[in-house]
């Protein structure tokens, strides 16, 4: 009986650790998917602010960040 309890407890701890690890990976992926396009828009804004209006601006996203970058193309 004690062995069954120990095995169940170890399984539960392992599942909790796996869930925490998965949560960290998903949170990192979501954070990267938000911050990367914003950093690109910031880079474009800095180039425009310094007077460089000749750079090519490629818009591939269809979300709000893509719309923001698209506005720099005008």
Helices and strands as residue ranges (DSSP letters): H 2-49, H 64-73
